[in-house]
Amino acid sequence: GPPHWSLISTLARHFLKFVNLWKMECPTKYGRRADGINLVEYESIYEKWFIYCNLPLHCVSLPFFETAHIFGRAFIKAIYPVLSKQILVQLQQGKHVSQNELPSLLA
C-alpha cells in the first residue's frame, strides 16, 4: 500500500503500547472532567481494568490481561482524551521515550 499506511500502522502499535502500560485515572478524578464518557460508564470500565489489568500486577495468582486485548471502543473513548494529551506533551517536549520509561511517564 501507500507509504503512509506503514506510518499509520507504526503509530497504532505505539499507541497500543501506551494503552497497555497506562494507568487509568480513578473515577473521582475523571468525574471532574467534561470530555470523554459519562462517569457511570467510566466507573464500570475502570473496575474491569483494575481487576483484569492492574490488580494482577500486584497479586501474581490472578490472571493478567493486556489492556488493548480485552477492551474495545468504549475503553478507548474513555481514555483517549487524557492519554492523547499525555502523548502529545511528551512529543512536544522532544522526549524520546523508551518502552522501559513508559510506566513512570504514564502513571
Secondary structure, 3 states (H helix, E strand, C coil): CCHHHHHHHHHHHHHHHHHHHCCCCCHHHHCCCCCCCCHHHHHHHHHHHHHHHHHHHHCCCCCCCCHHHHCCHHHHHHHHHHHHHHHHHHHHCCCCCCCCCHHHHHC
